[in-house]
Amino acid sequence: MITAGKIGKVLQGQTSYYRNSDMGQWRYYPLTEDMNPKTVDWKMFLGTDFGLAPEQPFNRAKYAQWRCYWDFGGGMYTDLFVHQLTHLIQAMGVRFPRRVVGAGGLYMEYDGRDVPDVATVVADYDQGCQVIISATMCNDVQLGEVIRGHTGTIRFHGDPRQGFAVAAQKIEGRPAPPGANTGEGGEEFKPQQPRDDTRALWDHYIECIRSRNQETRCPAELGFAAITTVNMGVQSYREGKALFFDRDGGRVSQADDSWAKKWEKVSHERGKPVHVMGWHADDEGSILHPPSYQKLEGDWVNGEDPAKKA
């Protein structure tokens, strides 16, 4: 559907993973007295000999509720966002981002944790589109899962068994007021779903092992792309920097103004949009139709009207 141009040029995807808890996210894993240095191989848990967490005193919370601390995890970025991002980039037809920004903060759950309780990752792709992943651990109203194209929008329902809807855009030559289009309505699609999608995923994976088939539902490159993106979100948030990813070298570096300048150059040269993987719809839903008066634009040189040259 997407690669056939049914929603036009793919511009943005969004997903979320919102939760709420009155005891603090991940604090619902209980601490017990029998968790102690005699019953836990703390050195192995830390992984200090393997270059993982630094040496530190035994702490029951860091053992049982390790997701709250940077030494052991990436909070909601790596624990939750990766699940949502993996299937979204698969559906959109992108993999590794070029530019990533991680935002958020620790705004309410002041219980000794490190990781934020509000977070957002914005990832930009060389295919000329963007993904937004957002969440808070203190309110469970979801942002919704959407893929936006120039001529249509795919809106996924909360329950996979309910499928998704595709709504056409009503494109006009004037701006719409905020909130005018909520993405409701459209044609409904309900592909057949397994009764237990997690079990179905595992069954397929085990069968791939038996048959030596490397084309799993989530192949290595897809998983690598998803975890790279969310890890860059962590690094960006903690270092306060926008980051670039070099796919060929697998390197992360600090971003500069080249990303913005690249797209400005394409616009100034009146270039054509690039597309997601597998696109086979030529310019379908991807080209602007300038008004006739746009020919009057251009720099005046030596006092001469540029429209006279048109």
N, C-alpha and C positions, 0 to 999 in steps of 0.2 A: 504493500500500500504506500509506504513512505517513499521507497525507491522508485515507484511508478509515478511520483509527482502528485499524488492525490491530495496532499495538503500543501503543495507548493514547496518553495525553498524552506528547508528546516532551519529555524532560527534559535529556538530555545526549548530546553526541557527543564522540568522542575519536579522535585520529589521532596518528601519530608519523613521524619520519624519522631513524632511528638509523644511525650509521656508525662506523667505526673505522679508524685509520691509525697506523702506527708512526712516520711522519714528520711527522704533524700534518696536520689537514684542510686541503686546498687547497694544501699544500706540494708535492703531486705534479705541479703545473705547473712544469716546469723553468725555471731561470734560465740564460741563455746570455750569453757575452761580447759578442755582436753586439747585445744590448739595451743601448743607450747613448744619450746625448743627441743624437748625430749621426743615429741611425737612427729615433728615436722623437720624434714631435711632442709633447713632454711638456706644453707649455702647453695644447695642445688636449685632451690626455688628462685633465689636471686640470680643464679647463672653468672656469678662474678668471674669464675674461671673461664667463661666463654665470652667475656667482654660485654655482658648484658648489664644488669642493675649493679650499682656500686654497693660495697659492703655497708651494712647498716644493722642496727639492733632489731631483733625479732619484734614484730608488731602484728597482732591478730587481725587488725583491720586491713593492713596491707597484704596479708595472706588471703583472707576470705573475700575481701572487697577490693581486690587489686585494680579493678577498672577505674577507681577514683584517683589513681596516682600515675604521674608521668613515667616513673621508673618502670612501670609494668604494662602500660597500655596508652591508648590515645583517646580515652573517653568516648564520647558519642561519635567522634569523627571516624575512628577505626572500628568501634564495636557495633555501631548502628548504621552509619552512613554507607558503609561498604555494601551492605545488603541491598539497600535501595538503589545505589548507583549502578551496580552490576547489571541488573536487568534493564535499567533505563538506557544506558549507553549501548547495550545490545540492541534494543528496540530502535534507537535513533540512528545507529550506524556510525558510531564514532568509537574511538578507543583511547589513546593517550592524549591528555590535554597538552596544550602548548603553554598556557599561562594559568596560574591558580592563585587565588586569594582566600585566606581563611580569616573569618571574623567571629566575634562573639565576646563572651566574658563570663565571669563567675559573679552573678548578680543577686543570688538568694541563698543557695545551698552552702552557707558558711559553717561547715561542720568539720573542717580540717582537710578537705579534699584539695586536689590540685586542678582538676580538669573543669572546664566551663560548664555551666548549666544552660547557656544559650549559645548556639553556634550556627554559622552558615559558611558554606564553601561555594565559591563561584569559580567555575572552570571554563576557560575559553579554548576553542579548538581550531586547528588549521582549516577545517572544513567550513569555517565561517559560521559557527553556532556556539551556543553557551549552555551550560548546565548549572542549575542552582539546587543545592541540597541544604535544607534548613531544619532546625529543631530547637526545642527547649525541653528540659526535663521537668518543667514546673507548670505545664499546661498541655493537655492532650488533644486540642483541636488541630486537626491536620491541615497542612497547606494544600494538599491535593496533588495528584500526579498527572502531569499534562505535558504533551509535546506540541509546541506551537509552530505552525508553518505559515507562510504568507497568505495562502488561500483557505486554510482549514486548521482545525485544532483537534487533537486526539485527547480525550479526557478519560482516564482509567477510573473505574469505580473502586471503592474501597475493598470489596470482596472480589477476588479474581473470578469467581464463578458468575459474577454479574457482568463480566466483560468490560467493554469500553464503548464510548460514543465518539463519532466523528462529526463535528459541526463545521459547516462552511462559514467562511468569513464574508461579511457584507462590506466590500471595499468601496469606499467613497472618497471623493476628492476633498474631504474636509475632516478635521479632527473630531473624534467622538468624545463626549464628556466622560470623566472618570466613572467607572462602574457600569457603563452602558451595556457591556457585554460580559456576562458572567460565565460564558462557555456552556451554558445549559442547552439541552435539546440535541438535535442532530440524529444521525442514523446510528442505531444500536447494533453492536456485534457481540455475540456470545459464543466464542469458540469453546469447544468441549474441553472440560477441565477434569483432571483426575480427582478422586475423592480426597486424597491426601497428597498435596503437591510435594511436600518434603520427602515423603516415602517414594513417590514416583521419581523424584530427582535422584535419590540414592539407588533405586533399582536400576535406573538407566546407567548410572556411574559404575555400578558393579558389573553390569552386562558389558560395558565398554572395557573393563579390566579383563573379563573372561575372553572377549573377542579381540583384544589388543587394538581396539578402536580408540584413537586419540581425539576424535571429534565428540567430546562430551557436551552436555548442555552449557557448561561453563568451561571452555578450554583455557589453557594456561595463560594465553595472551590476554584474554578478557579479565581474568582474575588479577593479573599483574597490572593491567591498566587501571582497574578500580582501586586497588590498594595503593598504587602510586599516587592517584589523585587525592585520596583522603589523607595519606601521610603528608603530602605537600600542604594540605589544609592545616594540619597540626603544626608543621614547621613554619608556615606563613603566620599563623596566629601567634605562636610563641616568640618568633623573631621580629614580628611587626613589619614584614616585607612581602611584596608580591614576588612570585617565583616563576621562572621558566623551566620547562622540561625539555631536554634534548633526547628525543627518542633513539636516535642512532647511537649515541654514546651512553644513554641511560643516566645522564647527569642532570642534577638540579642546580640552578644558578639564580642569582638575584635578577629580577626583571628590570627592564629599562623602557625607554620611550619607543623602542623599535616596533612593538606590537601595534600601538596606535598609528604610528607613521606608515606601517605596512598597509593598513586598510585605507588610510587617507590617500595613499598613492594610487591604489586601485580605483578609488572613487574619482580622483582627479583625472585619471587616464580613461575614465568611462569604461572600466573593465566589466567582466561578467562574474557573477557569483560562483564560488566553488561549492561542491556538494558532498553529502555524506557518502559513505562506502556503499557501493552497489547501485548508485543512482543511474537510471537509464531513461530519464524523461526530458532530456535536452533542456530547454529553457522554461518548461512548464511551471507556471506560478513563481517565476524567479526574476522577471524583468519588469522594470518600471515603465509607465506610459506617461511621459512628461506632457504637461499642458502646452498648448501652442505658444503661449506667451513666454515660455521658458527660453525660447530662442533669443529673447532680448537680454539674457544674461551675458556677462563677459566684462573684462577690464577695458576701460577707455584708454586708448593709447594715442598720444599726441592730439587729444581732444576729439578723436573720432569715435562715433557711436559703433560698438561692435556689431549691433544688429544690421548695420549697412552691409557688412561682409557676409551675413548669413544667406 
